[in-house]
């Protein structure tokens, strides 16, 4: 530096000392500057004061020579000390050159800059608050300084500044938040630590309401919560915990809508528990305000429901979120949005504007359910093969809940949901299948489903449904059964089609599915519809297998007790119509047809059918079915039939039918069982046929006015002829000698 240059009012001795490499000499110069400035203060000579500061800044602090810069820094600090309470008048000139030195490549010089600024701030106290943003900006850079001495100096300055902010009631939060919002996204751990410490301080000051600006920094806080440093995560958890306490204390002033979507997008393992905890509180405190963002919430919540005990807390919080959100959906959400000027179109939660948030928050009555978004999320989880069992159950519970609360709007989505719901019947979990059946049953029975028959099925299925609705008049099967909608028949058609294409499903879960449907809907409707659909089934082998399955369920399941009683006594026209409907399809399986006659006490007709068995192709499968029928006759279901064997005079065709079965059987265990039963029949010589003129009317079914038994026999013959024709065609392609006797 040119020492001959005029630096007045600084003396040549002061200038030389400021440029000296020794700290002690620079310190002596600083004391002289302090003395000089005090004199100017006493004289109220602000021009000279400003000239001294500018000289120290421009000629020294911003000099290219490192020792000059050090001298300038200590000189500026000396000026501040001399000015005392008046330093606030010159803070910009004092602070700016010091902050410039924060970027110096020399760590010693950065340390001296910290020291100088500390002295300036210590003297000015609250007067520095108008310059807080530039001070914060400079400190945030030094927080990550690699030199430990510089970091130590910056921490001292940082604590001083925090004390000043805490003591003052003039902190400009509005001006500071944009800077905070920008710096909160730093990836440097020290910078993050610095940011979190300041948020913690500001949040604890009673006169500073940082909660109002939480939506602007919440995303950054959750980013920091995912930091790899345990210490930083702990600090962030403390800050978020304090905010959550404030939210619970003052929910009416919280901008829930502006923060709801922020929680949704943060779901990695490190922060998931916190985001779920916050989401749970938001839903409980804000209520329907969060409904427009329910699809995003479900996207985050549903996968957590399948967590194991290692993430038990997260799972429980997610479950609470899910339950609380579900409760917010009410029947009012099924009403049309008719408010003038209100746009009811669903908005994707990630594209909702802040103004939209605020409009919703200010008028809770304007909140609408994002049904389309919810259904899209639920459908996606059902399609995803990696979705956990508990999540699939939750998805199905949601669908059921939506069909109960908002049936009219939900039925717009039914055609797209229905195929996946049918596919879910193949799920490996019984509990999932049960929930799936509940949804399907609600779809099939809801009055809101009284729609046209197009959309779900292919052309052939639609024609079948039209036949049901128009030709068969089965929308009101009988006075004792509730009406079903068009989806009921679509469901039955597609369920049978699925059983046909997926025989393993029929074998493993068919009985379970049908029994549950009989509980959820009405057994008579289920059997009536399936029987009529099977009557038109082209795959005769499947029709026979399906009839055998239905017959076993009918004869053995506790769920079918009422239907069995209805068929047992054909006293009404409706019960007779049901018997005839079942009979026509049961003809696909001769043994099942006989068992139906036994159930309905049509013993004469059973005998007539068995007489025709001599013309049928007797296979191993056929004899196995007869064997099972014999076992069923010994079961509690047919207790009444066995007791009727005591009344030989009035039940001759029952005994003849049983003897007919006995004659069909080879010498097997079933043969021995039935033979032993028949040997217990009393007075076999009393057995007389109806042709005996002395015999009374022996079969009460002969007098049944609602059933044309001769026509039923003809139908049986026609069906069996079709089966025989199919078997012969199949035998032409390949022989199964081991399947015949």
FENCORQUI-V322992 format. One record per helix or strand of 3 or more residues. SS is the DSSP state (H for helix, E for strand). FROM is the first residue (numbers start at 1). LEN is the number of residues. If there is no record, write none. Layout:
SS/FROM/LEN
SS/FROM/LEN
//
This chain:
H/12/7
H/23/20
H/46/16
H/66/38
H/107/36
H/148/20
H/173/11
H/189/16
H/210/16
H/230/20
H/251/3
H/256/9
H/272/35
H/309/20
H/331/4
H/349/3
H/354/9
H/364/3
H/371/13
H/389/17
H/407/4
H/414/13
H/430/16
H/447/3
H/459/14
H/474/3
H/486/16
H/503/18
H/523/13
H/540/17
H/558/11
H/573/14
H/590/10
H/603/13
H/620/14
H/636/9
H/652/13
H/669/11
H/684/3
H/700/4
H/709/25
H/737/3
//
